[in-house]
Amino acid sequence: MKRLINLVFHIVFGSLILAVLLLGYQRANAQTAARPPMPGQSQQPFSGTQITPQQSAPAMPVPESVVDQARDQNEGYFNAMSRPRTSGQVQDVWDDADPSDAVYAADLCDDCTYKIRTREFMVTVIELPRGEKIEAVDLGDDGGFSVKPRGERRLAVRPSGYGYDTSLVVYGKSGAVYPFYLRAESFNSVNVPDLIVRIEGSVQIESDPAVSGFDDIGKATLPVMSVPGLGNKPASIDSAIAGLSDTNPGTPEGDFVAQSPFDPNALHGWGEYDLWGDETLRPETVFRDDHFTYIRFGKRWKDIELPTAYVVVDGIDELVNTRVQGETYIIESTRTLITLKSGKSFLCVEYTGEGA
């Protein structure tokens, strides 16, 4: 009987302990908050089986205009661009302008400022007096205007817009200073711009020093000419005047070509000429007498085409009579500056000796 009572007691006590443990476990689960799912993680509890990822959204349809544009560009057809200045920017004042309206000539003076009217999208050329050579320039507004050399005494001026002005100062090798006032006007200005600005007159350059800082200006340097009289004077002169017995042997009577007795003792000017231009027209030597200028080409004469000679008279090139005798080209002038032209080639011959 006692054993039966002990057995019942252990069964009841064990059941109570089991019930207490189950109740505590349920309360613990009720008080613990559920962890939120990680981004992209399903809300469903893990079951041990892999879940298939969610499929991406379907692609948006391509617009018809994009398809048409791609097809046209593939075939080389592109839309036209809208650009400024395509039309309607012609200056009407040119319709009634005289041919000389765009050429401004001013007399050379020591205390003058030369006023120049420029126009956007156009170039103005400034020409200094005869005999002048540009040594340097100073431009007040190098952002609004550009200035470029175009020879020994010419400058090209171009404004980058309109509605502003500046000053330009040009320094000549003669020692003269040329001040300019520049004004830029628009395409629809009622004024004809100055395309050529010419300063009339002439200056004398005492010396010809090397110019630094303005490399684009200056004449092309040619090799030094042979100078008779150095080392073997009689032989050198005889070689230079070979074939010259008179200035024009056999001239028909009544011909107006100038004639003069040839006197070797009157020849001078050896080594007293400056040459610039095309190397193909460069002679062996140049000399003169009291009447004519002699340009000796020597053996090269057969390789060049006979040039035409011009002299400057009152600022205008005038044709001058010439002839050939032996290997010497005789020019019937003793002007200080003579220009030889053959096609597009030219050579300037400038006398720098006594009396130039």
C-alpha positions, 0 to 999 in steps of 0.5 A: 500500500505504501509503495502504491502511494509513493508511485502516485505521488511521483507521477503527480509531481512530475506532471506538475513540473512538466506543466510549469516548464511548458507554460514558461516556454510559451510566455518567453516566445510571446514576449520576443518580437519577431525580427523584420526580414532583410531587404529582399527577404521573404516574409515567409519563415525558412522552410529549408527549400530555396525560394525562386527570386522575384522576376524584374519588371518588363521593359518599357516600349521604345517610342516611335520617334526614337526608332524613326530617328535612329533609322534616318541617322543610320542612312545619313539623314540628320536634322538641320541645325539652327545657326546664327548669321545664316541670312539677313545680315547683309549690310544694305548700305553697300547697295548704293556705295561708290567704289571709292567709299571704302577707301580712306586716304589721309595726308601724312602729318606729325600731329594727327590721329587717324580715325578708322571705322571697322566692321564686324566680319570684315578686314581693314588694311592700313598702309603706311607712307612710302618708304616706311617700315613697321618696327612695332605696334601697340594695341589697346584692346587685343581682345576686341581687335586683332592686328596682323602684319601684311608686309613691310608697311601694311597691317590687317585689322579685324574686330571680333565684334562691335560696339567698342573702340580702342587705340592702335599705335604703329612705330616706324623705322623712320622714327615716326609714330602713327596713332590710330583710333579704331571703332567697330560697328555692326553689320547693319551700320548705316556707314560704309566701313574703311577697307583700305586706309592709306596714309599719303606721303613718303618718309626716309629711313636713315638706318635699317637696324634689326627689328626684334619682337616683330618677326613677321615684319620685314623683307626676305633676306637674299644672299649678298650680291657679288661686288666688283672691285674686291680683290681684283678690281679691273677683272671684276668690272670687266666681267660685270660689263662683259658684252656692253659696248654701248647702251643700245647698239643697232637701234633703228632710226626713229625708235624712241628707245633712249640712247646714250653713249656707254661710259664704263667710268661712269658706272657706280653703285656696286654693292649699294642695292637692297634686294627682296622678293623671290630668289628666282629673280635674284641677279648676280649684281646690280650697278648704274650710271647716270642714265640707266640701271644695269641688272646682270643675271649672268649664266642664269639668264637663260633659266628665267623668263624675261621680267617686266620692270616698274618704277614708282611715280607718285605712288603708282607703278609705271612701266619702264622701257627695258632691253637685254644686252648680252647677259645684262638687263638694262632698265632705262631709269635710275629711280631709287626703287625698281620692281621686277615682275614675272608672273606671280614672282617679283623682286624689288631693287632699291638703290641705297647709295649716294643721292638715294 
